Amino acid sequence: MYNTALNVVDFGFETLERIERFDYIALGEKVINITATLAAVVVAVVTYVVTALQLFWLEYGETITVNTVRFTVATVDFAGACFFAGRKLRPVVNTWVARLVDTAFYELASAV
């Protein structure tokens, strides 16, 4: 038991010596260098992407805007044409459905 206790105390003192010898300044410098490098890379990538998007918009922005407006107008025009065609077609469809239902009813009634 006495030897085990000395081993534990020796381990504790050894751990304290390692903590005392640890170079916090070098660790801090490494952390600062890594953080600065990562921040520089992120800033560079974001700057490049923003510049590329601005150049893309300068090249194709007008075409995209014009085609978007054309598509929107064509979609609204198609929806209006469908609406008015549906309004004109409704009486015809109602008449056909009424005749079909009447015919089916009378055929079934005469079969019974």
N, CA, C and O atoms as CSV, one atom per row, in Angstrom:
chain,resi,resn,atom,element,x,y,z
A,1,MET,N,N,0.816,-1.196,0.000
A,1,MET,CA,C,0.000,0.000,0.000
A,1,MET,C,C,0.856,1.255,0.000
A,1,MET,O,O,0.515,2.257,-0.628
A,2,TYR,N,N,1.976,1.185,0.716
A,2,TYR,CA,C,2.854,2.334,0.824
A,2,TYR,C,C,3.456,2.684,-0.537
A,2,TYR,O,O,3.574,3.862,-0.873
A,3,ASN,N,N,3.836,1.678,-1.321
A,3,ASN,CA,C,4.425,1.876,-2.639
A,3,ASN,C,C,3.402,2.480,-3.610
A,3,ASN,O,O,3.756,3.338,-4.418
A,4,THR,N,N,2.143,2.044,-3.541
A,4,THR,CA,C,1.087,2.574,-4.405
A,4,THR,C,C,0.846,4.049,-4.118
A,4,THR,O,O,0.672,4.844,-5.042
A,5,ALA,N,N,0.834,4.413,-2.853
A,5,ALA,CA,C,0.621,5.815,-2.489
A,5,ALA,C,C,1.755,6.679,-3.012
A,5,ALA,O,O,1.518,7.788,-3.491
A,6,LEU,N,N,2.996,6.182,-2.925
A,6,LEU,CA,C,4.126,6.946,-3.453
A,6,LEU,C,C,4.032,7.094,-4.976
A,6,LEU,O,O,4.380,8.141,-5.522
A,7,ASN,N,N,3.566,6.054,-5.652
A,7,ASN,CA,C,3.391,6.135,-7.102
A,7,ASN,C,C,2.356,7.193,-7.486
A,7,ASN,O,O,2.546,7.930,-8.454
A,8,VAL,N,N,1.274,7.262,-6.735
A,8,VAL,CA,C,0.228,8.260,-7.008
A,8,VAL,C,C,0.765,9.663,-6.770
A,8,VAL,O,O,0.524,10.570,-7.567
A,9,VAL,N,N,1.505,9.841,-5.657
A,9,VAL,CA,C,2.067,11.162,-5.363
A,9,VAL,C,C,3.096,11.534,-6.426
A,9,VAL,O,O,3.150,12.682,-6.868
A,10,ASP,N,N,3.916,10.558,-6.838
A,10,ASP,CA,C,4.909,10.811,-7.881
A,10,ASP,C,C,4.230,11.216,-9.196
A,10,ASP,O,O,4.686,12.128,-9.885
A,11,PHE,N,N,3.140,10.527,-9.530
A,11,PHE,CA,C,2.391,10.892,-10.746
A,11,PHE,C,C,1.845,12.310,-10.642
A,11,PHE,O,O,1.888,13.063,-11.614
A,12,GLY,N,N,1.339,12.675,-9.484
A,12,GLY,CA,C,0.816,14.032,-9.289
A,12,GLY,C,C,1.886,15.085,-9.464
A,12,GLY,O,O,1.662,16.098,-10.126
A,13,PHE,N,N,3.085,14.847,-8.856
A,13,PHE,CA,C,4.181,15.813,-9.007
A,13,PHE,C,C,4.667,15.886,-10.457
A,13,PHE,O,O,4.991,16.962,-10.959
A,14,GLU,N,N,4.712,14.742,-11.115
A,14,GLU,CA,C,5.128,14.733,-12.523
A,14,GLU,C,C,4.154,15.521,-13.394
A,14,GLU,O,O,4.566,16.247,-14.298
A,15,THR,N,N,2.871,15.374,-13.116
A,15,THR,CA,C,1.852,16.126,-13.858
A,15,THR,C,C,2.003,17.623,-13.616
A,15,THR,O,O,1.899,18.420,-14.548
A,16,LEU,N,N,2.249,18.004,-12.364
A,16,LEU,CA,C,2.447,19.425,-12.049
A,16,LEU,C,C,3.684,19.983,-12.755
A,16,LEU,O,O,3.669,21.123,-13.218
A,17,GLU,N,N,4.755,19.189,-12.839
A,17,GLU,CA,C,5.949,19.645,-13.536
A,17,GLU,C,C,5.687,19.831,-15.031
A,17,GLU,O,O,6.162,20.796,-15.630
A,18,ARG,N,N,4.931,18.910,-15.633
A,18,ARG,CA,C,4.593,19.051,-17.059
A,18,ARG,C,C,3.761,20.315,-17.293
A,18,ARG,O,O,3.991,21.050,-18.254
A,19,ILE,N,N,2.806,20.556,-16.415
A,19,ILE,CA,C,1.987,21.771,-16.537
A,19,ILE,C,C,2.865,23.006,-16.390
A,19,ILE,O,O,2.674,23.999,-17.092
A,20,GLU,N,N,3.828,22.941,-15.473
A,20,GLU,CA,C,4.711,24.097,-15.234
A,20,GLU,C,C,5.619,24.341,-16.442
A,20,GLU,O,O,5.925,25.491,-16.759
A,21,ARG,N,N,6.053,23.269,-17.120
A,21,ARG,CA,C,6.952,23.401,-18.255
A,21,ARG,C,C,6.215,23.687,-19.572
A,21,ARG,O,O,6.849,23.947,-20.594
A,22,PHE,N,N,4.908,23.640,-19.547
A,22,PHE,CA,C,4.149,23.830,-20.777
A,22,PHE,C,C,4.313,25.263,-21.264
A,22,PHE,O,O,4.251,26.206,-20.475
A,23,ASP,N,N,4.526,25.423,-22.583
A,23,ASP,CA,C,4.773,26.744,-23.169
A,23,ASP,C,C,3.455,27.313,-23.696
A,23,ASP,O,O,3.049,27.026,-24.823
A,24,TYR,N,N,2.800,28.116,-22.875
A,24,TYR,CA,C,1.521,28.715,-23.245
A,24,TYR,C,C,1.685,29.774,-24.326
A,24,TYR,O,O,0.778,29.986,-25.131
A,25,ILE,N,N,2.810,30.425,-24.349
A,25,ILE,CA,C,3.037,31.483,-25.329
A,25,ILE,C,C,3.113,30.892,-26.734
A,25,ILE,O,O,2.530,31.432,-27.674
A,26,ALA,N,N,3.832,29.784,-26.871
A,26,ALA,CA,C,3.925,29.145,-28.195
A,26,ALA,C,C,2.557,28.644,-28.635
A,26,ALA,O,O,2.195,28.763,-29.805
A,27,LEU,N,N,1.798,28.083,-27.698
A,27,LEU,CA,C,0.444,27.627,-28.034
A,27,LEU,C,C,-0.428,28.800,-28.469
A,27,LEU,O,O,-1.174,28.688,-29.442
A,28,GLY,N,N,-0.345,29.904,-27.770
A,28,GLY,CA,C,-1.115,31.088,-28.130
A,28,GLY,C,C,-0.741,31.612,-29.508
A,28,GLY,O,O,-1.609,32.012,-30.284
A,29,GLU,N,N,0.560,31.609,-29.814
A,29,GLU,CA,C,0.996,32.067,-31.138
A,29,GLU,C,C,0.484,31.145,-32.240
A,29,GLU,O,O,0.074,31.611,-33.303
A,30,LYS,N,N,0.508,29.830,-31.985
A,30,LYS,CA,C,-0.012,28.876,-32.981
A,30,LYS,C,C,-1.500,29.104,-33.210
A,30,LYS,O,O,-1.957,29.109,-34.353
A,31,VAL,N,N,-2.254,29.290,-32.139
A,31,VAL,CA,C,-3.701,29.514,-32.261
A,31,VAL,C,C,-3.970,30.806,-33.028
A,31,VAL,O,O,-4.855,30.851,-33.882
A,32,ILE,N,N,-3.213,31.846,-32.726
A,32,ILE,CA,C,-3.400,33.124,-33.421
A,32,ILE,C,C,-3.063,32.980,-34.898
A,32,ILE,O,O,-3.796,33.485,-35.749
A,33,ASN,N,N,-1.958,32.296,-35.219
A,33,ASN,CA,C,-1.570,32.107,-36.623
A,33,ASN,C,C,-2.613,31.294,-37.388
A,33,ASN,O,O,-2.953,31.637,-38.520
A,34,ILE,N,N,-3.118,30.231,-36.785
A,34,ILE,CA,C,-4.136,29.405,-37.456
A,34,ILE,C,C,-5.418,30.196,-37.664
A,34,ILE,O,O,-6.030,30.128,-38.729
A,35,THR,N,N,-5.821,30.944,-36.648
A,35,THR,CA,C,-7.042,31.751,-36.764
A,35,THR,C,C,-6.897,32.825,-37.837
A,35,THR,O,O,-7.813,33.047,-38.629
A,36,ALA,N,N,-5.756,33.483,-37.861
A,36,ALA,CA,C,-5.535,34.529,-38.875
A,36,ALA,C,C,-5.505,33.932,-40.276
A,36,ALA,O,O,-6.039,34.525,-41.213
A,37,THR,N,N,-4.886,32.762,-40.428
A,37,THR,CA,C,-4.845,32.116,-41.739
A,37,THR,C,C,-6.242,31.732,-42.200
A,37,THR,O,O,-6.606,31.983,-43.349
A,38,LEU,N,N,-7.029,31.127,-41.316
A,38,LEU,CA,C,-8.395,30.744,-41.674
A,38,LEU,C,C,-9.244,31.965,-42.028
A,38,LEU,O,O,-10.017,31.926,-42.985
A,39,ALA,N,N,-9.106,33.040,-41.268
A,39,ALA,CA,C,-9.860,34.260,-41.556
A,39,ALA,C,C,-9.453,34.839,-42.912
A,39,ALA,O,O,-10.304,35.310,-43.666
A,40,ALA,N,N,-8.153,34.804,-43.225
A,40,ALA,CA,C,-7.693,35.327,-44.515
A,40,ALA,C,C,-8.239,34.487,-45.667
A,40,ALA,O,O,-8.634,35.030,-46.698
A,41,VAL,N,N,-8.263,33.175,-45.498
A,41,VAL,CA,C,-8.793,32.296,-46.551
A,41,VAL,C,C,-10.277,32.559,-46.758
A,41,VAL,O,O,-10.735,32.647,-47.897
A,42,VAL,N,N,-11.031,32.686,-45.677
A,42,VAL,CA,C,-12.471,32.944,-45.792
A,42,VAL,C,C,-12.718,34.283,-46.481
A,42,VAL,O,O,-13.571,34.373,-47.364
A,43,VAL,N,N,-11.997,35.305,-46.096
A,43,VAL,CA,C,-12.169,36.626,-46.713
A,43,VAL,C,C,-11.819,36.564,-48.204
A,43,VAL,O,O,-12.508,37.166,-49.028
A,44,ALA,N,N,-10.764,35.846,-48.546
A,44,ALA,CA,C,-10.370,35.742,-49.954
A,44,ALA,C,C,-11.425,35.019,-50.777
A,44,ALA,O,O,-11.757,35.455,-51.880
A,45,VAL,N,N,-11.954,33.922,-50.255
A,45,VAL,CA,C,-12.961,33.160,-51.000
A,45,VAL,C,C,-14.240,33.976,-51.166
A,45,VAL,O,O,-14.814,34.014,-52.254
A,46,VAL,N,N,-14.683,34.619,-50.107
A,46,VAL,CA,C,-15.905,35.423,-50.189
A,46,VAL,C,C,-15.716,36.594,-51.155
A,46,VAL,O,O,-16.618,36.904,-51.933
A,47,THR,N,N,-14.578,37.231,-51.113
A,47,THR,CA,C,-14.302,38.333,-52.033
A,47,THR,C,C,-14.318,37.853,-53.480
A,47,THR,O,O,-14.872,38.520,-54.354
A,48,TYR,N,N,-13.710,36.697,-53.731
A,48,TYR,CA,C,-13.695,36.148,-55.082
A,48,TYR,C,C,-15.110,35.825,-55.565
A,48,TYR,O,O,-15.472,36.144,-56.698
A,49,VAL,N,N,-15.900,35.197,-54.708
A,49,VAL,CA,C,-17.265,34.831,-55.101
A,49,VAL,C,C,-18.094,36.078,-55.385
A,49,VAL,O,O,-18.833,36.117,-56.369
A,50,VAL,N,N,-17.982,37.083,-54.545
A,50,VAL,CA,C,-18.743,38.321,-54.753
A,50,VAL,C,C,-18.323,38.990,-56.060
A,50,VAL,O,O,-19.173,39.462,-56.815
A,51,THR,N,N,-17.036,39.033,-56.327
A,51,THR,CA,C,-16.555,39.636,-57.575
A,51,THR,C,C,-17.049,38.852,-58.787
A,51,THR,O,O,-17.468,39.438,-59.785
A,52,ALA,N,N,-16.996,37.517,-58.694
A,52,ALA,CA,C,-17.464,36.683,-59.807
A,52,ALA,C,C,-18.956,36.890,-60.053
A,52,ALA,O,O,-19.384,36.973,-61.204
A,53,LEU,N,N,-19.749,36.973,-58.993
A,53,LEU,CA,C,-21.187,37.200,-59.154
A,53,LEU,C,C,-21.476,38.579,-59.736
A,53,LEU,O,O,-22.385,38.729,-60.552
A,54,GLN,N,N,-20.711,39.586,-59.321
A,54,GLN,CA,C,-20.911,40.920,-59.889
A,54,GLN,C,C,-20.580,40.934,-61.376
A,54,GLN,O,O,-21.310,41.539,-62.161
A,55,LEU,N,N,-19.502,40.286,-61.773
A,55,LEU,CA,C,-19.148,40.221,-63.189
A,55,LEU,C,C,-20.177,39.427,-63.983
A,55,LEU,O,O,-20.502,39.786,-65.115
A,56,PHE,N,N,-20.696,38.342,-63.390
A,56,PHE,CA,C,-21.735,37.558,-64.052
A,56,PHE,C,C,-22.982,38.418,-64.273
A,56,PHE,O,O,-23.584,38.388,-65.346
A,57,TRP,N,N,-23.359,39.180,-63.249
A,57,TRP,CA,C,-24.556,40.016,-63.377
A,57,TRP,C,C,-24.346,41.120,-64.405
A,57,TRP,O,O,-25.271,41.456,-65.144
A,58,LEU,N,N,-23.144,41.688,-64.461
A,58,LEU,CA,C,-22.869,42.707,-65.475
A,58,LEU,C,C,-22.978,42.121,-66.876
A,58,LEU,O,O,-23.428,42.796,-67.802
A,59,GLU,N,N,-22.567,40.868,-67.033
A,59,GLU,CA,C,-22.591,40.232,-68.348
A,59,GLU,C,C,-23.997,39.777,-68.737
A,59,GLU,O,O,-24.427,39.996,-69.869
A,60,TYR,N,N,-24.715,39.145,-67.807
A,60,TYR,CA,C,-25.981,38.487,-68.145
A,60,TYR,C,C,-27.197,39.052,-67.408
A,60,TYR,O,O,-28.302,38.542,-67.590
A,61,GLY,N,N,-27.033,40.064,-66.600
A,61,GLY,CA,C,-28.132,40.573,-65.777
A,61,GLY,C,C,-29.302,41.099,-66.582
A,61,GLY,O,O,-30.456,40.831,-66.246
A,62,GLU,N,N,-29.022,41.847,-67.641
A,62,GLU,CA,C,-30.101,42.409,-68.454
A,62,GLU,C,C,-30.893,41.301,-69.146
A,62,GLU,O,O,-32.121,41.351,-69.203
A,63,THR,N,N,-30.189,40.308,-69.667
A,63,THR,CA,C,-30.861,39.184,-70.329
A,63,THR,C,C,-31.731,38.420,-69.342
A,63,THR,O,O,-32.857,38.042,-69.667
A,64,ILE,N,N,-31.218,38.193,-68.142
A,64,ILE,CA,C,-31.992,37.471,-67.119
A,64,ILE,C,C,-33.242,38.256,-66.757
A,64,ILE,O,O,-34.322,37.677,-66.643
A,65,THR,N,N,-33.110,39.569,-66.574
A,65,THR,CA,C,-34.259,40.396,-66.205
A,65,THR,C,C,-35.307,40.395,-67.311
A,65,THR,O,O,-36.498,40.238,-67.040
A,66,VAL,N,N,-34.870,40.568,-68.555
A,66,VAL,CA,C,-35.815,40.612,-69.682
A,66,VAL,C,C,-36.539,39.277,-69.825
A,66,VAL,O,O,-37.758,39.245,-69.993
A,67,ASN,N,N,-35.794,38.181,-69.758
A,67,ASN,CA,C,-36.429,36.867,-69.902
A,67,ASN,C,C,-37.369,36.548,-68.743
A,67,ASN,O,O,-38.387,35.883,-68.938
A,68,THR,N,N,-37.041,37.010,-67.547
A,68,THR,CA,C,-37.927,36.808,-66.398
A,68,THR,C,C,-39.233,37.564,-66.583
A,68,THR,O,O,-40.308,37.034,-66.303
A,69,VAL,N,N,-39.141,38.803,-67.055
A,69,VAL,CA,C,-40.359,39.597,-67.296
A,69,VAL,C,C,-41.193,38.957,-68.409
A,69,VAL,O,O,-42.418,38.882,-68.304
A,70,ARG,N,N,-40.533,38.499,-69.472
A,70,ARG,CA,C,-41.271,37.828,-70.561
A,70,ARG,C,C,-41.988,36.579,-70.058
A,70,ARG,O,O,-43.150,36.346,-70.393
A,71,PHE,N,N,-41.297,35.783,-69.257
A,71,PHE,CA,C,-41.903,34.560,-68.724
A,71,PHE,C,C,-43.100,34.885,-67.834
A,71,PHE,O,O,-44.129,34.211,-67.900
A,72,THR,N,N,-42.963,35.918,-67.003
A,72,THR,CA,C,-44.056,36.302,-66.116
A,72,THR,C,C,-45.268,36.772,-66.910
A,72,THR,O,O,-46.398,36.383,-66.613
A,73,VAL,N,N,-45.039,37.604,-67.913
A,73,VAL,CA,C,-46.146,38.096,-68.742
A,73,VAL,C,C,-46.806,36.949,-69.490
A,73,VAL,O,O,-48.033,36.895,-69.568
A,74,ALA,N,N,-46.016,36.029,-70.043
A,74,ALA,CA,C,-46.578,34.888,-70.762
A,74,ALA,C,C,-47.392,33.988,-69.833
A,74,ALA,O,O,-48.437,33.474,-70.231
A,75,THR,N,N,-46.924,33.794,-68.607
A,75,THR,CA,C,-47.652,32.972,-67.638
A,75,THR,C,C,-48.990,33.606,-67.272
A,75,THR,O,O,-50.012,32.921,-67.223
A,76,VAL,N,N,-48.984,34.906,-67.015
A,76,VAL,CA,C,-50.230,35.602,-66.687
A,76,VAL,C,C,-51.183,35.571,-67.875
A,76,VAL,O,O,-52.386,35.380,-67.697
A,77,ASP,N,N,-50.662,35.757,-69.079
A,77,ASP,CA,C,-51.486,35.713,-70.280
A,77,ASP,C,C,-52.111,34.323,-70.463
A,77,ASP,O,O,-53.293,34.211,-70.789
A,78,PHE,N,N,-51.327,33.282,-70.255
A,78,PHE,CA,C,-51.845,31.915,-70.381
A,78,PHE,C,C,-52.921,31.640,-69.331
A,78,PHE,O,O,-53.944,31.028,-69.637
A,79,ALA,N,N,-52.697,32.089,-68.100
A,79,ALA,CA,C,-53.695,31.884,-67.044
A,79,ALA,C,C,-54.998,32.614,-67.382
A,79,ALA,O,O,-56.082,32.074,-67.158
A,80,GLY,N,N,-54.907,33.814,-67.908
A,80,GLY,CA,C,-56.112,34.555,-68.304
A,80,GLY,C,C,-56.843,33.874,-69.444
A,80,GLY,O,O,-58.072,33.806,-69.448
A,81,ALA,N,N,-56.080,33.365,-70.423
A,81,ALA,CA,C,-56.714,32.665,-71.545
A,81,ALA,C,C,-57.427,31.409,-71.055
A,81,ALA,O,O,-58.530,31.104,-71.508
A,82,CYS,N,N,-56.804,30.681,-70.136
A,82,CYS,CA,C,-57.458,29.484,-69.582
A,82,CYS,C,C,-58.728,29.852,-68.814
A,82,CYS,O,O,-59.740,29.157,-68.904
A,83,PHE,N,N,-58.663,30.947,-68.062
A,83,PHE,CA,C,-59.834,31.379,-67.292
A,83,PHE,C,C,-60.997,31.723,-68.217
A,83,PHE,O,O,-62.119,31.264,-68.005
A,84,PHE,N,N,-60.732,32.527,-69.238
A,84,PHE,CA,C,-61.817,32.930,-70.140
A,84,PHE,C,C,-62.321,31.769,-70.983
A,84,PHE,O,O,-63.515,31.688,-71.270
A,85,ALA,N,N,-61.422,30.864,-71.385
A,85,ALA,CA,C,-61.863,29.669,-72.118
A,85,ALA,C,C,-62.751,28.802,-71.231
A,85,ALA,O,O,-63.740,28.233,-71.693
A,86,GLY,N,N,-62.387,28.706,-69.950
A,86,GLY,CA,C,-63.212,27.938,-69.015
A,86,GLY,C,C,-64.582,28.555,-68.818
A,86,GLY,O,O,-65.578,27.838,-68.716
A,87,ARG,N,N,-64.644,29.886,-68.764
A,87,ARG,CA,C,-65.944,30.546,-68.600
A,87,ARG,C,C,-66.828,30.326,-69.821
A,87,ARG,O,O,-68.034,30.127,-69.676
A,88,LYS,N,N,-66.246,30.357,-71.029
A,88,LYS,CA,C,-67.033,30.157,-72.247
A,88,LYS,C,C,-67.423,28.693,-72.435
A,88,LYS,O,O,-68.459,28.394,-73.027
A,89,LEU,N,N,-66.593,27.786,-71.930
A,89,LEU,CA,C,-66.845,26.362,-72.129
A,89,LEU,C,C,-67.793,25.777,-71.088
A,89,LEU,O,O,-68.358,24.705,-71.306
A,90,ARG,N,N,-67.975,26.454,-69.972
A,90,ARG,CA,C,-68.787,25.901,-68.890
A,90,ARG,C,C,-70.228,25.593,-69.297
A,90,ARG,O,O,-70.705,24.504,-68.978
A,91,PRO,N,N,-70.950,26.480,-69.979
A,91,PRO,CA,C,-72.331,26.135,-70.356
A,91,PRO,C,C,-72.389,24.906,-71.270
A,91,PRO,O,O,-73.301,24.086,-71.158
A,92,VAL,N,N,-71.422,24.784,-72.163
A,92,VAL,CA,C,-71.409,23.632,-73.071
A,92,VAL,C,C,-71.195,22.351,-72.284
A,92,VAL,O,O,-71.887,21.358,-72.508
A,93,VAL,N,N,-70.251,22.369,-71.373
A,93,VAL,CA,C,-69.962,21.178,-70.565
A,93,VAL,C,C,-71.157,20.850,-69.676
A,93,VAL,O,O,-71.495,19.678,-69.511
A,94,ASN,N,N,-71.801,21.862,-69.101
A,94,ASN,CA,C,-72.980,21.609,-68.267
A,94,ASN,C,C,-74.094,20.941,-69.071
A,94,ASN,O,O,-74.749,20.023,-68.578
A,95,THR,N,N,-74.312,21.396,-70.303
A,95,THR,CA,C,-75.344,20.800,-71.157
A,95,THR,C,C,-75.003,19.348,-71.478
A,95,THR,O,O,-75.869,18.479,-71.383
A,96,TRP,N,N,-73.756,19.074,-71.856
A,96,TRP,CA,C,-73.350,17.701,-72.176
A,96,TRP,C,C,-73.493,16.791,-70.967
A,96,TRP,O,O,-73.992,15.672,-71.086
A,97,VAL,N,N,-73.059,17.260,-69.810
A,97,VAL,CA,C,-73.152,16.432,-68.600
A,97,VAL,C,C,-74.610,16.175,-68.242
A,97,VAL,O,O,-74.967,15.057,-67.869
A,98,ALA,N,N,-75.460,17.203,-68.352
A,98,ALA,CA,C,-76.882,17.021,-68.039
A,98,ALA,C,C,-77.508,15.998,-68.980
A,98,ALA,O,O,-78.261,15.135,-68.530
A,99,ARG,N,N,-77.214,16.076,-70.283
A,99,ARG,CA,C,-77.779,15.118,-71.245
A,99,ARG,C,C,-77.289,13.702,-70.964
A,99,ARG,O,O,-78.069,12.751,-71.020
A,100,LEU,N,N,-75.982,13.557,-70.659
A,100,LEU,CA,C,-75.449,12.222,-70.359
A,100,LEU,C,C,-76.088,11.632,-69.104
A,100,LEU,O,O,-76.422,10.447,-69.070
A,101,VAL,N,N,-76.258,12.454,-68.081
A,101,VAL,CA,C,-76.866,11.961,-66.835
A,101,VAL,C,C,-78.327,11.600,-67.076
A,101,VAL,O,O,-78.793,10.572,-66.585
A,102,ASP,N,N,-79.059,12.429,-67.825
A,102,ASP,CA,C,-80.461,12.113,-68.130
A,102,ASP,C,C,-80.564,10.826,-68.931
A,102,ASP,O,O,-81.408,9.978,-68.640
A,103,THR,N,N,-79.716,10.674,-69.935
A,103,THR,CA,C,-79.737,9.466,-70.756
A,103,THR,C,C,-79.439,8.245,-69.906
A,103,THR,O,O,-80.127,7.230,-70.016
A,104,ALA,N,N,-78.412,8.332,-69.050
A,104,ALA,CA,C,-78.069,7.195,-68.191
A,104,ALA,C,C,-79.215,6.881,-67.236
A,104,ALA,O,O,-79.522,5.712,-67.006
A,105,PHE,N,N,-79.852,7.913,-66.676
A,105,PHE,CA,C,-80.954,7.678,-65.744
A,105,PHE,C,C,-82.121,6.965,-66.438
A,105,PHE,O,O,-82.648,5.977,-65.928
A,106,TYR,N,N,-82.515,7.481,-67.608
A,106,TYR,CA,C,-83.657,6.883,-68.300
A,106,TYR,C,C,-83.342,5.481,-68.807
A,106,TYR,O,O,-84.222,4.620,-68.818
A,107,GLU,N,N,-82.111,5.238,-69.223
A,107,GLU,CA,C,-81.732,3.892,-69.653
A,107,GLU,C,C,-81.801,2.913,-68.485
A,107,GLU,O,O,-82.288,1.792,-68.627
A,108,LEU,N,N,-81.303,3.355,-67.324
A,108,LEU,CA,C,-81.354,2.478,-66.149
A,108,LEU,C,C,-82.789,2.295,-65.663
A,108,LEU,O,O,-83.163,1.211,-65.215
A,109,ALA,N,N,-83.598,3.364,-65.751
A,109,ALA,CA,C,-84.983,3.276,-65.293
A,109,ALA,C,C,-85.801,2.346,-66.211
A,109,ALA,O,O,-86.673,1.616,-65.739
A,110,SER,N,N,-85.512,2.377,-67.520
A,110,SER,CA,C,-86.280,1.519,-68.421
A,110,SER,C,C,-85.815,0.065,-68.316
A,110,SER,O,O,-86.571,-0.845,-68.655
A,111,ALA,N,N,-84.583,-0.168,-67.851
A,111,ALA,CA,C,-84.066,-1.535,-67.701
A,111,ALA,C,C,-84.663,-2.212,-66.483
A,111,ALA,O,O,-84.718,-3.441,-66.429
A,112,VAL,N,N,-85.103,-1.453,-65.524
A,112,VAL,CA,C,-85.646,-2.062,-64.276
A,112,VAL,C,C,-87.057,-2.398,-64.444
A,112,VAL,O,O,-87.683,-2.913,-63.518
